[in-house]
Amino acid sequence: MTASTQREGVVFGARLRELREQRGETQRSLAEAAGFPHPYINEMEHGRKVPSLTTLIRLAVALDCEVTDLVDVFNGRDLRKLIPKRG
């Protein structure tokens, strides 16, 4: 993980990549279907961008899945480890 990645972004990005590949989509085809520039999908899959709720909804529609399918990867994890410590 580099300084430009976020822990939760890395976890989410791996799940996004998994769902995209299961559905036979390329980053480019997913970006087009969701209405994003291609680099944005790449940035999310590498943990450099963390999606907003609106983005999650657009991805779920493009992937023909539930929003929960995108975020269920966080269930059962120690979420405290994903949040940077303050001060």
LODREN-793231 format. One record per atom (N, C-alpha, C, CB): residue number from 1; residue in one letter; x, y negated, z negated. Coordinates in steps of 0.1 Angstrom, whole numbers, plus 5000, padded with zeros to 4 digits. Each point is the difference from the previous one (the first is absolute). Glycine has a CB too. Example, Ala and Ser with C-alpha at 12.3 -4.5 7.8 and 13.67 -1.06 7.14 Angstrom:
<voros>
[1 "A" [5132 5057 4922]]
[1 "A" [4991 4988 5000]]
[1 "A" [5009 4988 5000]]
[1 "A" [4981 5012 4988]]
[2 "S" [5015 4977 5019]]
[2 "S" [5009 4989 5000]]
[2 "S" [4992 4989 4992]]
[2 "S" [5012 5006 5022]]
</voros>
This chain:
<voros>
[1 "M" [5008 5012 5000]]
[1 "M" [4992 4988 5000]]
[1 "M" [5009 4988 5000]]
[1 "M" [4981 5012 4988]]
[2 "T" [5016 4978 5021]]
[2 "T" [5008 4988 5001]]
[2 "T" [4993 4989 4992]]
[2 "T" [5009 5007 5022]]
[3 "A" [4998 4982 4977]]
[3 "A" [4994 4988 4993]]
[3 "A" [4988 4995 5007]]
[3 "A" [5023 4994 4992]]
[4 "S" [4975 5008 5021]]
[4 "S" [4989 4995 5007]]
[4 "S" [4988 5010 4999]]
[4 "S" [5015 4988 5015]]
[5 "T" [4986 5024 4979]]
[5 "T" [4989 5009 4999]]
[5 "T" [4994 4999 4986]]
[5 "T" [5011 5015 5017]]
[6 "Q" [4976 4989 4983]]
[6 "Q" [4993 5000 4987]]
[6 "Q" [4997 5014 4997]]
[6 "Q" [4991 4977 5003]]
[7 "R" [5010 5027 4984]]
[7 "R" [4997 5014 4996]]
[7 "R" [4987 5005 5005]]
[7 "R" [5015 4997 4980]]
[8 "E" [4975 4995 5017]]
[8 "E" [4986 5004 5005]]
[8 "E" [4999 5000 5015]]
[8 "E" [4991 4991 4978]]
[9 "G" [5017 5001 5028]]
[9 "G" [5000 4999 5015]]
[9 "G" [5006 5013 5006]]
[9 "G" [5001 4975 4999]]
[10 "V" [5009 5030 4995]]
[10 "V" [5007 5012 5004]]
[10 "V" [4990 5012 4999]]
[10 "V" [5023 4991 4993]]
[11 "V" [4970 5010 4996]]
[11 "V" [4990 5011 4997]]
[11 "V" [4989 4999 5010]]
[11 "V" [5006 5000 4976]]
[12 "F" [4988 4988 5026]]
[12 "F" [4989 4998 5009]]
[12 "F" [5005 5003 5015]]
[12 "F" [4990 4983 4984]]
[13 "G" [5022 5012 5019]]
[13 "G" [5005 5001 5014]]
[13 "G" [5001 5015 5004]]
[13 "G" [5012 4978 4997]]
[14 "A" [4993 5030 4994]]
[14 "A" [5001 5014 5002]]
[14 "A" [4986 5007 5003]]
[14 "A" [5021 5001 4986]]
[15 "R" [4969 4994 5006]]
[15 "R" [4987 5006 5002]]
[15 "R" [4994 4995 5013]]
[15 "R" [4997 5000 4975]]
[16 "L" [5005 4987 5029]]
[16 "L" [4995 4995 5012]]
[16 "L" [5006 5008 5012]]
[16 "L" [4998 4977 4990]]
[17 "R" [5015 5025 5010]]
[17 "R" [5007 5007 5010]]
[17 "R" [4995 5014 5001]]
[17 "R" [5021 4987 4996]]
[18 "E" [4976 5020 4993]]
[18 "E" [4995 5013 5000]]
[18 "E" [4986 5001 5006]]
[18 "E" [5013 5005 4979]]
[19 "L" [4978 4986 5018]]
[19 "L" [4987 5000 5006]]
[19 "L" [5001 4996 5015]]
[19 "L" [4990 4994 4977]]
[20 "R" [5018 4997 5026]]
[20 "R" [5001 4996 5014]]
[20 "R" [5005 5012 5009]]
[20 "R" [5005 4977 4993]]
[21 "E" [5005 5030 5002]]
[21 "E" [5006 5011 5007]]
[21 "E" [4990 5012 5001]]
[21 "E" [5023 4993 4993]]
[22 "Q" [4969 5009 4996]]
[22 "Q" [4990 5011 5000]]
[22 "Q" [4989 4998 5011]]
[22 "Q" [5004 5003 4975]]
[23 "R" [4994 4984 5028]]
[23 "R" [4990 4996 5010]]
[23 "R" [5006 4998 5014]]
[23 "R" [4987 4990 4981]]
[24 "G" [5026 5013 5020]]
[24 "G" [5006 4999 5013]]
[24 "G" [5002 4986 5005]]
[24 "G" [4991 5022 5005]]
[25 "E" [5009 4968 4986]]
[25 "E" [5001 4986 5004]]
[25 "E" [5015 4996 5000]]
[25 "E" [4977 4995 4991]]
[26 "T" [5027 4996 5017]]
[26 "T" [5013 4994 5000]]
[26 "T" [4998 4987 4991]]
[26 "T" [5008 5010 5023]]
[27 "Q" [5003 4984 4973]]
[27 "Q" [4999 4987 4993]]
[27 "Q" [4993 4990 5010]]
[27 "Q" [5021 5005 4986]]
[28 "R" [4982 4995 5026]]
[28 "R" [4995 4991 5010]]
[28 "R" [4985 5002 5001]]
[28 "R" [5022 4999 5012]]
[29 "S" [4973 5013 4990]]
[29 "S" [4986 5003 5002]]
[29 "S" [4992 4996 4987]]
[29 "S" [5006 5019 5017]]
[30 "L" [5000 4984 4971]]
[30 "L" [4993 4996 4988]]
[30 "L" [4999 4985 4999]]
[30 "L" [5008 5021 4989]]
[31 "A" [5003 4972 5014]]
[31 "A" [5000 4986 4999]]
[31 "A" [4989 4994 5009]]
[31 "A" [5025 5000 4995]]
[32 "E" [4974 5005 5017]]
[32 "E" [4991 4995 5010]]
[32 "E" [4985 5003 4995]]
[32 "E" [5017 5004 5019]]
[33 "A" [4981 5008 4976]]
[33 "A" [4986 5003 4995]]
[33 "A" [4996 4992 4988]]
[33 "A" [5004 5023 5008]]
[34 "A" [5006 4973 4983]]
[34 "A" [4997 4993 4988]]
[34 "A" [5001 4985 5003]]
[34 "A" [5009 5019 4986]]
[35 "G" [4996 4977 5025]]
[35 "G" [5001 4985 5003]]
[35 "G" [5012 4994 4994]]
[35 "G" [4976 5000 5002]]
[36 "F" [5035 5007 4997]]
[36 "F" [5012 4995 4994]]
[36 "F" [5011 5000 5010]]
[36 "F" [4994 5007 4977]]
[37 "P" [5017 4984 5022]]
[37 "P" [5011 5002 5008]]
[37 "P" [5008 5013 4996]]
[37 "P" [5002 4975 5003]]
[38 "H" [5004 5031 5007]]
[38 "H" [5007 5013 4998]]
[38 "H" [5010 4999 4988]]
[38 "H" [4997 5005 5024]]
[39 "P" [5011 4984 4975]]
[39 "P" [5010 5000 4989]]
[39 "P" [4994 5000 4986]]
[39 "P" [5014 4987 5016]]
[40 "Y" [4973 5009 4983]]
[40 "Y" [4994 5000 4987]]
[40 "Y" [4998 5014 4995]]
[40 "Y" [4989 4979 5005]]
[41 "I" [5007 5030 5003]]
[41 "I" [4998 5014 4996]]
[41 "I" [5014 5006 4996]]
[41 "I" [4980 5003 5016]]
[42 "N" [5030 4994 4992]]
[42 "N" [5014 5005 4996]]
[42 "N" [5004 4994 4987]]
[42 "N" [5006 5001 5024]]
[43 "E" [4991 4986 4973]]
[43 "E" [5004 4994 4987]]
[43 "E" [4993 5007 4989]]
[43 "E" [5004 4978 5012]]
[44 "M" [4983 5025 4990]]
[44 "M" [4993 5007 4989]]
[44 "M" [5005 5014 4998]]
[44 "M" [4980 4987 5005]]
[45 "E" [5023 5020 5005]]
[45 "E" [5005 5014 4999]]
[45 "E" [5013 5001 4993]]
[45 "E" [4987 5006 5020]]
[46 "H" [5021 4983 4981]]
[46 "H" [5013 5000 4994]]
[46 "H" [5000 4992 4986]]
[46 "H" [5010 5001 5023]]
[47 "G" [4978 4996 4972]]
[47 "G" [4999 4994 4987]]
[47 "G" [5004 4985 4999]]
[47 "G" [5004 5022 4992]]
[48 "R" [4997 4972 5019]]
[48 "R" [5004 4986 5000]]
[48 "R" [4988 4990 5000]]
[48 "R" [5020 5006 5013]]
[49 "K" [4968 5000 4990]]
[49 "K" [4987 4993 4999]]
[49 "K" [4990 5008 4992]]
[49 "K" [5005 4988 5022]]
[50 "V" [4988 5006 4969]]
[50 "V" [4990 5006 4993]]
[50 "V" [4986 4995 5004]]
[50 "V" [5016 5003 4980]]
[51 "P" [4975 5005 5024]]
[51 "P" [4988 4996 5006]]
[51 "P" [4990 4993 4990]]
[51 "P" [5003 5018 5017]]
[52 "S" [4989 4973 4989]]
[52 "S" [4989 4994 4992]]
[52 "S" [4988 5010 5001]]
[52 "S" [5008 4976 5004]]
[53 "L" [4982 5021 4989]]
[53 "L" [4988 5008 5000]]
[53 "L" [4994 5000 5015]]
[53 "L" [4995 4995 4975]]
[54 "T" [5004 4993 5031]]
[54 "T" [4995 4999 5014]]
[54 "T" [5009 5009 5009]]
[54 "T" [4992 4976 4995]]
[55 "T" [5021 5024 5003]]
[55 "T" [5008 5008 5009]]
[55 "T" [4997 5015 4997]]
[55 "T" [5018 4982 5000]]
[56 "L" [4980 5022 4988]]
[56 "L" [4997 5014 4997]]
[56 "L" [4987 5004 5007]]
[56 "L" [5011 4998 4978]]
[57 "I" [4979 4993 5022]]
[57 "I" [4988 5003 5007]]
[57 "I" [5002 5001 5015]]
[57 "I" [4987 4988 4982]]
[58 "R" [5020 5003 5024]]
[58 "R" [5003 5001 5014]]
[58 "R" [5008 5013 5004]]
[58 "R" [5000 4975 5001]]
[59 "L" [5009 5029 4990]]
[59 "L" [5008 5012 5003]]
[59 "L" [4990 5012 4999]]
[59 "L" [5021 4989 4991]]
[60 "A" [4971 5011 4998]]
[60 "A" [4991 5012 4999]]
[60 "A" [4990 5001 5012]]
[60 "A" [5001 4997 4975]]
[61 "V" [4994 4992 5030]]
[61 "V" [4992 5000 5012]]
[61 "V" [5008 5006 5012]]
[61 "V" [4986 4980 4991]]
[62 "A" [5026 5015 5011]]
[62 "A" [5008 5004 5011]]
[62 "A" [5004 5015 4999]]
[62 "A" [5009 4976 5002]]
[63 "L" [4993 5029 4986]]
[63 "L" [5004 5013 4998]]
[63 "L" [4988 5010 4998]]
[63 "L" [5021 4992 4990]]
[64 "D" [4967 5002 5010]]
[64 "D" [4988 5007 4998]]
[64 "D" [5000 5009 4987]]
[64 "D" [4997 5001 5025]]
[65 "C" [5007 4991 4964]]
[65 "C" [5001 5007 4987]]
[65 "C" [4994 4991 4990]]
[65 "C" [5020 5012 5007]]
[66 "E" [4979 4992 4980]]
[66 "E" [4996 4992 4989]]
[66 "E" [5011 4992 4995]]
[66 "E" [4983 5017 4994]]
[67 "V" [5015 4971 5000]]
[67 "V" [5010 4992 4994]]
[67 "V" [5007 5009 4989]]
[67 "V" [4987 4978 5005]]
[68 "T" [5005 5030 4988]]
[68 "T" [5006 5008 4989]]
[68 "T" [5010 5010 5006]]
[68 "T" [4979 4998 4987]]
[69 "D" [5020 5006 5026]]
[69 "D" [5010 5009 5006]]
[69 "D" [5013 4993 5000]]
[69 "D" [4982 5011 5014]]
[70 "L" [5018 4976 4988]]
[70 "L" [5013 4992 5001]]
[70 "L" [5006 4998 4987]]
[70 "L" [4991 4989 5020]]
[71 "V" [5001 5010 4969]]
[71 "V" [5006 4996 4987]]
[71 "V" [5000 5012 4990]]
[71 "V" [4992 4977 5004]]
[72 "D" [5002 5034 4999]]
[72 "D" [5000 5011 4991]]
[72 "D" [5014 5005 4996]]
[72 "D" [4978 5007 5009]]
[73 "V" [5032 4989 4999]]
[73 "V" [5013 5004 4997]]
[73 "V" [5005 4995 4986]]
[73 "V" [5005 5000 5025]]
[74 "F" [4988 4989 4970]]
[74 "F" [5004 4994 4988]]
[74 "F" [4994 5008 4988]]
[74 "F" [5002 4978 5011]]
[75 "N" [4988 5030 4991]]
[75 "N" [4993 5008 4989]]
[75 "N" [5010 5009 4994]]
[75 "N" [4978 4998 5011]]
[76 "G" [5023 5003 4976]]
[76 "G" [5009 5009 4993]]
[76 "G" [5014 4995 4999]]
[76 "G" [4986 5018 5009]]
[77 "R" [5017 4970 4996]]
[77 "R" [5013 4995 4998]]
[77 "R" [5000 4991 4988]]
[77 "R" [5004 5001 5025]]
[78 "D" [5008 4997 4970]]
[78 "D" [5002 4990 4989]]
[78 "D" [5001 4986 5007]]
[78 "D" [5012 5017 4984]]
[79 "L" [4977 4976 5016]]
[79 "L" [4999 4988 5007]]
[79 "L" [5009 4989 4994]]
[79 "L" [4977 5006 5007]]
[80 "R" [5027 4995 4981]]
[80 "R" [5009 4991 4993]]
[80 "R" [5013 4999 5007]]
[80 "R" [4988 5004 4978]]
[81 "K" [5016 5008 5027]]
[81 "K" [5013 5000 5007]]
[81 "K" [5000 4993 5013]]
[81 "K" [5004 5022 4989]]
[82 "L" [4985 4975 5017]]
[82 "L" [4999 4993 5013]]
[82 "L" [5000 4985 4998]]
[82 "L" [4987 5019 5009]]
[83 "I" [5011 4976 4979]]
[83 "I" [4999 4986 4997]]
[83 "I" [5014 4995 4995]]
[83 "I" [4975 5002 4995]]
[84 "P" [5030 4988 5012]]
[84 "P" [5013 4994 4996]]
[84 "P" [4999 4995 4985]]
[84 "P" [5006 4995 5024]]
[85 "K" [5004 5007 4969]]
[85 "K" [5001 4995 4986]]
[85 "K" [5002 4985 5000]]
[85 "K" [5008 5022 4991]]
[86 "R" [4986 4971 5000]]
[86 "R" [5002 4985 4999]]
[86 "R" [5011 4997 4991]]
[86 "R" [4976 4997 5005]]
[87 "G" [5031 4992 4998]]
[87 "G" [5009 4994 4991]]
[87 "G" [5011 5008 4996]]
[87 "G" [4983 4986 4993]]
</voros>
